[in-house]
Amino acid sequence: MFPAAGLGTRFLPATKAQPKEMLPLVDKPIIQYGVEEALDSGIDNIIIITGRGKNSIEDHFDVSFELERMLEEKGKTDLLAVVREVSDMIHVSYVRQKEALGLGHAVLAAETMVGDEPFAVLLADDVIDAPVPVVRQMLDVYEATGASVVAVEKIPGDAISSYGVVRRAEGAQTFEPQQFLGPAFRISDLVEKPRLEDAPSDLAVVGRYLLTPAIFKHLRRVGRGAGGEIQLTDAMRTLAREEPVYAFQFQGRRHDTGDKLGFLQATVELALQREDLGAAFRQYLHGLRL
């Protein structure tokens, strides 16, 4: 599940007429990195929660007959393969979130499509470069525990106040990296955007969740919270009191592409990894007079 109904105001004016999720990192839109992560994790049924003005997301993952015909006629078989790969990679369904009432509301909007099955939620802003896709890492934890799993990472200093922060359950068993690619432990609570001195840990939730369908009843119960929105964090707090919820410290390098500096850093680092661009781009960067 990909919530993608936000307005992307931090990137105005670029997002005035195009979705933030379609801003390109090198030559792929942000959301495609997350979709490829899900696909590489063994998931090929995708739900994208959209809103007004998000039609280009649907177009991107759809077949483009005119473009494919033009590329085929001009013998551009390499580009044709790239275009077809995008439309062939997934089975995608769309749900319209008619009001921007928060992440929890977006997840709840897809309840009828998810049904009584566990599901993953990926926030496209968090592009994670990892040796094993993060969702695949989390699936290993879910398969061992049968419980909901949230991805967490250490956040230094005052920056912790921008995140939801987990509280480790007292006496909770820790699954060490010998079992998974990172440590995992049961949590008892989540605190949304605490002050540094009030934070229950230095581990913050980032944009990857594996959730049991029980989350839906908690989303219906919690009602509107901060900002008049239905908060996923609020529902997960009550879920953790009813059934186990695990935090998992994944292996990988996260880029917060919802932030302008993070977006620029991700563009540079991903470009440097490219076989077709890396060497020339690295030489260019070395030549800059900084």
C-alpha positions, 0 to 999 in steps of 0.5 A: 500500500502506497499512500500518495494523496499528499499535496507536497507543499514542501516542493512548491512550485514544482508540485503545483501541477505534478505529484511529489511522488513523480519527481524524478530521482535521476531518471525514475520517479520517487514512487517507482523506487518503492514499488520496485522494493515491494516487487523485489520483496516478493509483493506484486499486488500494489494499492496506491491511495491517490487524491485529486491531481494524481492522475500522472501516477496512474498513467506512469504505471499504465500501458502507453500504446502511443509511446510504445508504438513510436519507440518500436517504429524508430527501433529504440528497443532499449527504451521500449524495454524500459517503458514496458518494464514499468507497466508490466512490473505490478498489478496495481489498484487505486483508491481515492482519498477524498479528504487529506485526513492523515496517514491513518485515514489513507490506510483505512481507505483501502480496508475493503481492498486489503481484506483480512490479510496482513499488508505492507505500507510504504511511504514513497518519501523514504527511499532506502538503498539496501543490500536486501529490500527492507520490506523483505527484511521485515517479512522475515521478522513477520514470518517468525513472529506473526506480528506487526512490524515497524522499521526503525532507525537511530535518530541523533539529537533534537531531530528525534522530535520530528518522528514517532519514537518507539518504547521497548516493552519491559523484559522484551526478547530481542531477536539479534542479527544472527536471526535477521539482518538487524535486531528486532524487539517488541514495543509497548508504545509509540510517542509522536514527535517527543521533545528530546528529553521526553523521548523513550528511545533514540529509535524512530519509525520510518516509512515501512510498516507490516501490519496485521488487519487488526489495525483497521478496527483501531483506526476506526476507534481512535478518531481524529487526533493531532491536526484533526487527522486520523493518525496511524501512530495512534492506532498502532499504540492501541494495537500494541496493547492488544497484540505484539508489535515489533520494531526492526532496525533494518540494514540500509541507507535511508534517504528522506526525499520529502526534504529538499536536502534529502532529495538532492543527496539521494539524487547524487548518491543514486547517480554515483551508483549507476554504471552508465553515469557514475564514473562521469558524474564522479569526475564532474564532482571532483572538478567542482570548485567548492 
